Amino acid sequence: MGANEIKQEIDRLGLSEKLLLLEDVWDSIAASNETLPLPEWQKQELEQRFAAYRSGNQSLHDSASVHEELRQSYIISDERLNHQPEVTSGVLANECGALLKKFFRNRRK
């Protein structure tokens, strides 16, 4: 089956089936020992960040503390405002994850 035929088959799938397929593809990629080529700009950025970390000019933070800091710093946590929306994590997580993965995949091209 050629690439165009595979794409046509994928286009026939529903959104949830596409997301499951995408997860399977990513798992397959992660399980392989192949190295993903990085564009030069990405290598330079990683080298700069690692150098800053080694020199003590940059610290690491776990995801939970980063999320909490973002929640506290955004306007939704300002008690002076009339509306206090409830933040629920995980809503459309798969769909958002797919969008992010697509974005970064396109950046690597």
Sequence and secondary structure as in RCSB ss.txt:
>XXXX:A:sequence
MGANEIKQEIDRLGLSEKLLLLEDVWDSIAASNETLPLPEWQKQELEQRFAAYRSGNQSLHDSASVHEELRQSYI
ISDERLNHQPEVTSGVLANECGALLKKFFRNRRK
>XXXX:A:secstr
  HHHHHHHHHTS HHHHHHHHHHHHHHHHHS       HHHHHHHHHHHHHHHTTS     HHHHHHHHHHHSG
GG TTSS      TTTTHHHHHHHHHHHHHHHH 
